[in-house]
Every structure is written in C-alpha cells, then in structure tokens.
Amino acid sequence: MSIAIDHPEAEALLAEIEAQTGRDPGDLLLDLLRRERDRLTEERTVERRIAEGLAADRALQAQWRTGHVLDARSPDDVLGYDESGLPS
C-alpha cells in the first residue's frame, strides 16, 4: 500500500522533521500514526472510566435514596437545639 500526500503544509512539516531527525519519512509517518492510535485509545479509556465512575455514583445515590432512616429526628433535635436555637 502506498500513500500519496498532496498537501504542502504536511509535506513541509514532514521534510522539516526529517531534516531534524534524519529519520525516514515512512518511519516518521508510522510513528505518528501509532502515537495517534495510542492517543485515541487513551481518550476512549478515560471516557470509559469517567462513564463507569458516573454510573457508580448514580447507583450509590439510588441506594442512598432508598436506604432506611436510622434516626427520624430533625437535625436540630439530634444536635439538641430547640425552636429558638438554644441548647435544650
């Protein structure tokens, strides 16, 4: 398989990198393609991990909402304050 690139900027960038590194243009393009593939794979991995984290969060929220109330008193009653805000 051969690849023809008819894009002046791409050709200039490839020539510049080739001159700086002394590497073959085919090797440079192969390296670039591998890096792009790895970057895309990493992005998908990050997106998948975020989605998994959000799903776990939603599951935890649902579990919390359906949980049993251990103490039905209001926070003020638990802390020991009366309707005037004074300790009871």
C-alpha positions as CSV (number, residue, x, y, z in Angstrom):
1,M,0.0,0.0,0.0
2,S,1.3,3.4,-0.9
3,I,0.2,6.8,0.5
4,A,0.4,10.0,-1.6
5,I,0.2,13.2,0.4
6,D,-0.7,16.2,-1.8
7,H,-0.7,18.8,1.0
8,P,2.0,21.5,1.0
9,E,1.9,22.0,4.8
10,A,2.1,18.3,5.5
11,E,5.0,17.9,3.1
12,A,6.8,20.8,4.6
13,L,6.3,19.5,8.2
14,L,7.5,16.1,7.2
15,A,10.6,17.5,5.5
16,E,11.4,19.7,8.5
17,I,11.1,16.7,10.9
18,E,13.1,14.5,8.6
19,A,15.8,17.1,8.4
20,Q,15.9,17.5,12.2
21,T,15.9,13.8,13.0
22,G,17.5,12.2,10.0
23,R,14.7,9.6,10.0
24,D,13.0,8.1,7.0
25,P,9.6,9.7,6.1
26,G,7.9,6.4,6.2
27,D,9.2,5.7,9.7
28,L,8.1,9.2,10.8
29,L,4.6,8.7,9.4
30,L,4.4,5.3,11.0
31,D,5.4,6.7,14.4
32,L,2.9,9.5,14.0
33,L,0.1,7.0,13.2
34,R,1.0,4.8,16.2
35,R,1.0,7.8,18.5
36,E,-2.4,9.0,17.2
37,R,-3.8,5.5,17.7
38,D,-2.5,5.3,21.2
39,R,-3.9,8.8,22.0
40,L,-7.3,7.8,20.7
41,T,-7.2,4.6,22.7
42,E,-6.3,6.5,25.8
43,E,-9.1,9.0,25.3
44,R,-11.6,6.1,25.0
45,T,-10.2,4.6,28.1
46,V,-10.5,7.8,30.0
47,E,-14.1,8.4,28.7
48,R,-15.0,4.8,29.7
49,R,-13.5,5.3,33.2
50,I,-15.5,8.5,33.6
51,A,-18.7,6.8,32.5
52,E,-18.1,3.9,34.9
53,G,-17.5,6.4,37.7
54,L,-20.6,8.3,36.9
55,A,-22.7,5.1,36.8
56,A,-21.3,4.0,40.1
57,D,-22.2,7.5,41.5
58,R,-25.7,7.2,40.2
59,A,-26.0,3.7,41.7
60,L,-24.8,4.9,45.1
61,Q,-27.2,7.9,45.0
62,A,-30.1,5.5,44.3
63,Q,-29.0,3.2,47.1
64,W,-28.8,6.1,49.4
65,R,-32.3,7.4,48.5
66,T,-33.9,4.1,49.2
67,G,-32.0,3.5,52.4
68,H,-33.6,3.1,55.8
69,V,-33.8,6.2,58.0
70,L,-31.9,5.3,61.2
71,D,-33.0,8.4,63.1
72,A,-36.1,10.3,62.0
73,R,-35.4,13.3,64.3
74,S,-34.6,16.6,62.7
75,P,-31.0,17.8,62.7
76,D,-31.8,20.3,65.4
77,D,-33.3,17.6,67.6
78,V,-30.3,15.4,67.1
79,L,-27.9,18.3,67.9
80,G,-30.0,19.3,70.9
81,Y,-31.3,22.7,69.9
82,D,-34.9,24.0,70.5
83,E,-37.1,26.1,68.2
84,S,-35.2,29.3,69.5
85,G,-31.9,27.9,68.6
86,L,-30.8,27.4,72.2
87,P,-29.4,24.2,73.6
88,S,-32.2,22.0,75.0
